[in-house]
Amino acid sequence: MLGLERCESVEEKWERIKTTLEQVCKNILGREDTRKDWISDSTWQMIERRKQVKGKLCATYARTRKGKEFEKEYVVLNKEIKKNTRRDHRAFADRIANEAQPQTKEI
């Protein structure tokens, strides 16, 4: 109108809007990575595998043979992840307790 606007394509406008929204959300919400330090890498790999199986399960019809196979695999992975997570958390708590124990003897 006053010659101040640039000629932009729809894609350029969308990219500008999208990056602005992402920056604002990142500043306001502040959530980046919620990865727990006490969970081992092998457990994180199992969690990623479970996500993949869940995606395949959702993409297939559950009553088909393939869907039932994915469902069984998901249940097994879920149990293993819970078991490994409990183990990892116990090891983390023990490590913290062992680090704190010598300090209490000094007092």
HUMO-V456381 format. One line per field, one symbol per residue. ss: DSSP state (a for helix, b for strand, c for the rest). phi: phi as a letter, one per 30 degrees, with the letter a starting at -180 (. if undefined). burial: I if it has 24 or more other C-alpha atoms within 12 Angstrom, else O. A space follows every 10 residues. Layout:
ss->???
phi->???
burial->???
This chain:
ss->ccccccccca aaaaaaaaaa aaaaaaaaac cccccccccc aaaaaaaaaa aaaaaaaaac ccccaaaaaa aaaaaaaaaa aaaaaaaaaa aaaaaaaaaa aaaaaac
phi->.ciddddbdd dddddddddd dddddddddi ccbcdddddd dddddddddd dddddddddc dddddddddd dddddddddd dddddddddd dddddddddd ddddddd
burial->OOOOOOOOOO OOOOOOOOOO OOOOOOOOOO OOOOOOOOIO OOIOOIIOOI OOIIOOIOOO OOOOOOOOOI IOOIOOIIOO IOOIIOOOOO OOOOOOOOOO OOOOOOO
